[in-house]
Amino acid sequence: MSRRALSKYVTAGLVVAAALSAGCIRPVATTAPSGPDLSGAQDSVRDECLEGDWVMRTADLDLLVATIVPVPGLRIVAGSLFLTFAGGEYRYGSDGFVEHMDLGPGRYLEGTAIFLLTGTYAAEVGSPATGGSALSFMGGGAEKAVTKWLAFKDGRSEEYPGEGPQVSLPLTGRFRYSCSDQELTMYMAGMTGEVPMFFKRE
């Protein structure tokens, strides 16, 4: 595969990476009419339900990406996201989810994304009457972010040399959420309204 052809493939990957990042950094505005009333919320309380390890499996991750980034031919075909809450801090990332981008007959691009974001968080528990709660994710750091890109054509593959476009799904700002013993659902802003992020207890 020529360097020029490979560059065209990775340009497509760059577009996808930009779309993913843009689509995942808009937290839900909890004051929106469709959201819960958080006027009675307490600041920085500890919600014991959140504590522990959560995972968003491949099927739910694929649905999330398809909803927030409606790019034809883009699928998440493997991997997951993890989210851990402990002592007022969070760890969020992926050990390698695989995005697959169809580029035409016999041609596609795959990127394996590895990233880890850490920081602090605060929970606000709404009034019993509304059941509204919100999560705020505060500053931290990106300990690692690596996306390995492979271009495929007619059964042959080639890895993009050097650093290609990086992909992550950041959590920024304040999210409405609900939590039970086995499921955590957070809501981010999508193009047509709230988009749920489904996590299961590990």
N, C-alpha and C positions, 0 to 999 in steps of 0.2 A: 504494500500500500504506500503510495507516495506521501511525502511530507505535506504537500499541498492538500491532498485529499484528507489526510488525518487532521490537518488544521481546520478544515471545514466541519468535520465531525465535532471537534472540541468546541468550535464556535457555537454549535447547536447546544452543547453541554453548558456553555457559559450562559446562554439565554435561559435554559432551564434552571440553572443555579440562581440566577438573578430573580427569576419568577418565584422560586420557592422561598427565597429570603424575603422578598417583598410581600408575599402572601401570608407569611407567618409572623409578622412583627406588629400586627395591628390588634392590640388587646380589645376586648369588648368594653364598650363604654357602659359602666354599670348604672349610669343615670338615664339610659335610653328608656323610652316608654315601655318597651317589651321586657325590660329586665326587672329584677326584684327591687323592692324598696330597701335600701341599705341605710336609711337615715337613722335607724336605731342600732347600727352596728357598733361593736366595741373595737377599739384600736389594738392591733398587735396581740390578739389573744392566741392561745395555743389550742388548736383543734386536734385532739388526740386521734381522731379518725384518719388524719393525713399521715401520721407517723408510720414509717416503714418503706417498703419497696413496692413500686408499681411498674407495670410494663404495658406499652401499647404494641400489640401484636401486628404482624404483617398485614392482615386483612383490614384492620382498623386504620393503620397507617396509610395504606393504599387509598382507602375511602377518603381520608382527610386530605391527602395531597390532590386527589382528583377533584375535590370540592373547592379547595382554595386556589388551585393552580390548574384551571381547565385547559391544559395543553394537550392537543390530540396526540395519541400514541405514547403518552407518559404513564408509566406504571411503577409501583413499588412491588418488586417480585420476591424479595427476601429481606429478612432482618426485622428489627424492632427498635422502639425507643424505650429508655428506662428513665424513671423519675423517683428519686429517693428524698424523703424528708426526715431530718433528724436534728433535734435540738436547735431549731430555728434556722438551720441551713438546708440547702438543697443541692443535689447532684442530678444533672439531666444530660442525656446524650444518647449515643448509639455506638455499639461495638461493630457496626457495619451493616447499614441497610442499603439495599441495592435498588437503584432507580434504573429503569429500562426505557429507552426512548427509541421508538420505531422511526426510521428515516427513509423507508421505502422497501421494495422487494429485496430480500436478502441482506439488508443493511440496518444496523441498529447500533446504538451507543449505550454502554452501561457504566455507571459510576457507583463505586462503593464508598459510602460516607461514614467516616469515623470522627466523632466529635464529643467533647465533654465540656459542659458549662457548669460552673459552681457559683454559689452566692448565698444570700440570706433571703428569707421570705417572711411575710406576715399574713396572718389570716384574720379576716373580719367576719364574725358570725352575725347574720342578720337576726331580726326579731323573730320570735316563734310564730308570729302571725303570718309572716311572709316567707319564712324559710330561706331568705336570701343570704348568701355568703359570698365573700370575694377573697381572692388570693392576690398578693402583690409580690412580684419578684424583683429584688433589688440587686445592685451592682455585685459583681463578682469577677470571674475571669474565665477565659477559654483556655483550658489546660492543653488541649490538642484539637486540631481540626485538619483532617487529611481526607481527600477524596481521590481515589485511584480510578482513572478513566481507561476503558478499553473500547476500541472501535472495531466493529465486526462487519465484514463484507464477504459474501459468498463462502461462508464457512471459515474464513481466516480472521484472525484478530491481531491487533497491535496495540500496545500500551503507549499512551501519550507520555513522552519523556518530559522530565522536569515537573514543575508545579502547574497543574491545570486549575480550572475553576473549582472553588471550594463550596461545599453544600452543607448547611446545617439548618435546623428548624428552631430558631431561638424563641425563648419565652421572654417577653418584654412587657412590663407594666402590670396592669391589674385585670384579673380574669374572674368572672362569675364562676362558681363551682358548686357541685353537690358531691357528697361523699357518703358511701355506705361501707359495710364491712368488706365487700369484695370488689367494689367498683368506684372509681373516681372519674367524674366527668367535669372537664373545664370547657369554657365557651370562649372562642375567639371570634373576632369580627371577620365575616366573609363578604363576598361581593353582594350577596342578597340577604344578609342577615347573620345571625349567630351560627357558628359551626362548632359542633361538639368534638372534643378530643377525649376518646374513651381509653382509660387505663384500667387494667385489672390488677388485683393484688397478687404479688409474687408469692 
